[in-house]
């Protein structure tokens, strides 16, 4: 079985560019994860409002 080798960038410019893009993707991934967690935290209060909101409003 033959294996293929992938070309690796040998210039420092290519390495700096890939490091920069990796950092940008890391930051964007972190922002997305925080956003998903924030939406997840809003699910319970919204469900409580839907379930108990009408009965609480009827009391007033």
Beta strands, then each sheet from edge to edge (+ up, - down):
end
